[in-house]
Amino acid sequence: MELKQTYAEEIALELNGLVELDEIVNLIEQPKFDTQGDLAFPCFILAKALKKSPVEIAKELAQAISHPYFEKVVAEGPYVNCFYDKLDVSLMVMKEILHKQENYGSSELGQTKTVTLDFSSPNIAKPFSMGHLRSTVIGNSLANISEKCGYKTVRINHLGDWGTQFGKLITAYKLWGNEQQVKEAPISELLKLYVKFHDEAEKNAELANEARLWFKKLEDGNEEAQHLWKWFRDESLQEFAKIYQLLDVEFDSYDGEAFYNDKMDEVVELLVEKHLLIQSEGADVVDLSDYSLPPLLIRKSDGATLYGTRDLAAALFRKRSYQFDQSFYVVGQEQTLHFKQLFLVLEKMGYEWPKDMVHVPFGFILKDGKKMSTRKGGVILLEQVIKEAIALAENNIAEKNPALPDKEEVAKMVGVGAIIFHDLKNDRQSNIEFSLSDMLKFEGATGPYVQYTHARARSILSKSAIDLTLLNPAGLNDPYSWPIIKRLLAFPEVVIKSFDYAEPSQIAKYLISLAQEFNTYYAHVKILSEDIGLEGRVALVQSVAIVLAEGLKLLGIKAPERM
Ligand code: ARG
């Protein structure tokens, strides 16, 4: 399959060890225009050793290289350009896809290696925000992509279930809370209590002190505090579970901030031992002024720990427990400073593995150009938003295909798929405008468009009962199939690139272009005519269906057979 590799090997053979194979692979480019061929090898680096001009070398190499997959090899200035043999290459790609099925594009890149992915990580007693939605969708897709690249993955939900806010919440609950109301609508009730606390605390300074005391009690294991905390946590988790179920996302670990409660003494001891802990304004901090960064706060004057302390403990724990080779934190760009500080402190502690830790930031979700918040103006719960998308998808289906069986199931796949695709189709750092009606469109760069294209391919296949064991390339010499073949050929590389850049958008964009090529093909070619080309065309449709479904799966989106 690796045509680039094949080309590099042919060149290496001619160059007789003058340049390493890997270097040749790296040098090979994709020509700007299709008319210049499929791969180009620049000869500049050879000039000195061969004492000839790059143009001359290109001419000689072009003449010497021949291979069944290459229709022709020509010199263009200092470049050696090769043109694929369309039929042979088409046959080869389709055979590989039909043979490997959903494993097409899988690689051994991460063999025996482990990656941990910290994503979603919502905060207990607070609504699941748009930022958490982005983290969930991006993190889940990155985990899928990592697995496709052969890595063992650990999906970690670092719940925000500890911190001074629980002192505030307990104080507020004890003053104004009502058990029944919290049970009925946990997140919004707890949020109300939290907001009320802040309002009242402005008038009454004593409240802040009380909250601090309650958090201290919680950290010291006070029974009442622990009991309330556990209850708030359980209620919140049940609410979050509904969202994860809708999105079909699972975790290997829910070890959140509280889990590190008994693991922070060690961190503090290590910092003391390494002379990194200093006093500043009554608190214990690690100084980072040598990096021109503010210090990382470790312990408040009353001994209470902080977000960063828990992240330090979590990093140590994860390295020991999972032996990660890479550790991703999929968290909004507003925490960039925090992760810089975290990684630097670990480095200062003398570990060499912080170099394997990566913060994967992302932009905001906007509504009419403004940052969208699930908090302001009463609580718009995310679950509601997802359900609305599903309901809209159901309307669309009722209009377009009223006879469809399992309408509800398909509407869920389409509604949820639309939200996920809309999130993943742009570079993750860009902000995205939230519009349910836009993301549910069947045309344009949307999830439903890709899903619909896949269903279209499946429906063609359901009408042909042809056996695809011995492939006949006849039927692939129309001008519309070659662009598809080239896209199919690129899939494995796109998967690796999406891993390297931690960019699921690479796959989303790829799927749009494959779907577009396929729809052009569909509009121009009579796929099911009974002639000698039938087998080749059906094999092409089948290959497209396999790759579309697999690409969607990597994004965390289902591909319905019909819609
Ligand atoms: N709970 C945090 C928040 O909502 C995100 C946690 C991210 N993960 C971490 N290890 N700090 O902002």
Residues whose N, C-alpha, C, O or C-beta is under 5 A from the ligand:
A	BS01	LIG	D118 S121 P122 N123 H158 G160 V331
